[in-house]
């Protein structure tokens, strides 16, 4: 069994780029879009970034911190070699 649908009347196709009921020109005034954020929104965004940074940081190792504190308290540990190596690591972390 087959079914045939006949047209009721003449139908004009819609030209490309044209939508029914749309009268304004596209891109006519060349104004740039802008977004203005409130001070509250900026503060919330900064807080969100800090929270994300804290959550992505590795967990603290209490045993390692105690070991480092003990080394720093030892006057023989803080010598030029250790200070220079530490400074080098800090610089490498900043400029890497």
KOLKE-370345 format. One record per residue (C-alpha): residue in one letter; residue number from 1; x, y, z. Coordinates in steps of 0.2 Angstrom, whole numbers, plus 5000, padded with zeros to 4 digits. Each point is the difference from the previous one (the first is absolute). Example, Ala and Ser with C-alpha at 12.3 -4.5 7.8 and 13.67 -1.06 7.14 Angstrom:
% residues 2
@residuo=A	num=1	u=5062	v=4978	w=5039 $
@residuo=S	num=2	u=5006	v=5017	w=4997 $
END
This chain:
% residues 96
@residuo=X	num=1	u=5000	v=5000	w=5000 $
@residuo=X	num=2	u=5007	v=5017	w=4995 $
@residuo=X	num=3	u=4994	v=5017	w=5005 $
@residuo=X	num=4	u=5002	v=5016	w=4989 $
@residuo=X	num=5	u=5000	v=5018	w=5008 $
@residuo=X	num=6	u=4995	v=5013	w=4988 $
@residuo=X	num=7	u=5004	v=5019	w=5002 $
@residuo=X	num=8	u=4986	v=5011	w=5006 $
@residuo=X	num=9	u=5007	v=5016	w=4992 $
@residuo=X	num=10	u=5016	v=5008	w=4993 $
@residuo=X	num=11	u=5014	v=5001	w=5013 $
@residuo=X	num=12	u=5014	v=5012	w=4998 $
@residuo=X	num=13	u=5017	v=4994	w=5006 $
@residuo=X	num=14	u=5008	v=5011	w=5013 $
@residuo=X	num=15	u=5016	v=5008	w=4993 $
@residuo=X	num=16	u=5017	v=4995	w=5008 $
@residuo=X	num=17	u=5004	v=5011	w=5015 $
@residuo=X	num=18	u=4983	v=5007	w=5002 $
@residuo=X	num=19	u=4988	v=4994	w=5014 $
@residuo=X	num=20	u=4982	v=5004	w=5001 $
@residuo=X	num=21	u=4995	v=5015	w=5010 $
@residuo=X	num=22	u=5018	v=5007	w=5001 $
@residuo=X	num=23	u=5002	v=5018	w=4994 $
@residuo=X	num=24	u=5016	v=5006	w=5007 $
@residuo=X	num=25	u=5017	v=5000	w=4991 $
@residuo=X	num=26	u=5013	v=4989	w=5007 $
@residuo=X	num=27	u=5017	v=5008	w=5004 $
@residuo=X	num=28	u=4994	v=5017	w=4995 $
@residuo=X	num=29	u=5006	v=5011	w=5014 $
@residuo=X	num=30	u=5017	v=4992	w=5004 $
@residuo=X	num=31	u=4999	v=5003	w=5019 $
@residuo=X	num=32	u=5011	v=4989	w=5011 $
@residuo=X	num=33	u=4992	v=4989	w=5013 $
@residuo=X	num=34	u=5005	v=5004	w=5018 $
@residuo=X	num=35	u=4998	v=4992	w=5017 $
@residuo=X	num=36	u=5000	v=5010	w=5016 $
@residuo=X	num=37	u=5003	v=4990	w=5016 $
@residuo=X	num=38	u=4995	v=5007	w=5017 $
@residuo=X	num=39	u=5013	v=5001	w=5014 $
@residuo=X	num=40	u=4991	v=4986	w=5009 $
@residuo=X	num=41	u=5001	v=4989	w=4985 $
@residuo=X	num=42	u=5019	v=5004	w=4999 $
@residuo=X	num=43	u=5003	v=4996	w=5018 $
@residuo=X	num=44	u=4990	v=4983	w=4998 $
@residuo=X	num=45	u=5011	v=4996	w=4985 $
@residuo=X	num=46	u=5016	v=5003	w=5010 $
@residuo=X	num=47	u=4994	v=4990	w=5015 $
@residuo=X	num=48	u=4995	v=4985	w=4988 $
@residuo=X	num=49	u=5018	v=5001	w=4992 $
@residuo=X	num=50	u=5008	v=4999	w=5017 $
@residuo=X	num=51	u=4989	v=4986	w=5006 $
@residuo=X	num=52	u=5004	v=4990	w=4984 $
@residuo=X	num=53	u=5019	v=5004	w=5003 $
@residuo=X	num=54	u=4999	v=4993	w=5018 $
@residuo=X	num=55	u=4990	v=4985	w=4995 $
@residuo=X	num=56	u=5013	v=4996	w=4986 $
@residuo=X	num=57	u=5015	v=5001	w=5012 $
@residuo=X	num=58	u=5008	v=4984	w=5006 $
@residuo=X	num=59	u=4996	v=4995	w=5018 $
@residuo=X	num=60	u=5012	v=5005	w=5014 $
@residuo=X	num=61	u=5011	v=4987	w=5007 $
@residuo=X	num=62	u=5002	v=5003	w=5019 $
@residuo=X	num=63	u=5015	v=4989	w=5002 $
@residuo=X	num=64	u=5009	v=5009	w=4986 $
@residuo=X	num=65	u=4996	v=5017	w=5007 $
@residuo=X	num=66	u=5006	v=4994	w=5017 $
@residuo=X	num=67	u=5016	v=4994	w=4992 $
@residuo=X	num=68	u=5003	v=5016	w=4991 $
@residuo=X	num=69	u=4997	v=5010	w=5016 $
@residuo=X	num=70	u=5013	v=4990	w=5009 $
@residuo=X	num=71	u=5012	v=5003	w=4986 $
@residuo=X	num=72	u=4997	v=5019	w=5000 $
@residuo=X	num=73	u=5002	v=5001	w=5019 $
@residuo=X	num=74	u=5017	v=4991	w=4999 $
@residuo=X	num=75	u=5013	v=5014	w=4997 $
@residuo=X	num=76	u=5012	v=4989	w=4991 $
@residuo=X	num=77	u=4987	v=4996	w=4986 $
@residuo=X	num=78	u=4998	v=5018	w=4994 $
@residuo=X	num=79	u=5016	v=5003	w=4991 $
@residuo=X	num=80	u=5003	v=5008	w=4983 $
@residuo=X	num=81	u=4998	v=4984	w=4990 $
@residuo=X	num=82	u=4983	v=4997	w=5007 $
@residuo=X	num=83	u=4994	v=5018	w=4998 $
@residuo=X	num=84	u=5007	v=5001	w=4982 $
@residuo=X	num=85	u=4991	v=4984	w=4995 $
@residuo=X	num=86	u=4984	v=5006	w=5008 $
@residuo=X	num=87	u=5001	v=5016	w=4991 $
@residuo=X	num=88	u=5004	v=4991	w=4983 $
@residuo=X	num=89	u=4984	v=4989	w=5002 $
@residuo=X	num=90	u=4989	v=5015	w=5004 $
@residuo=X	num=91	u=5007	v=5010	w=4985 $
@residuo=X	num=92	u=4997	v=4984	w=4989 $
@residuo=X	num=93	u=4982	v=4999	w=5006 $
@residuo=X	num=94	u=4997	v=5018	w=4996 $
@residuo=X	num=95	u=5008	v=5000	w=4982 $
@residuo=X	num=96	u=4996	v=4982	w=4995 $
END
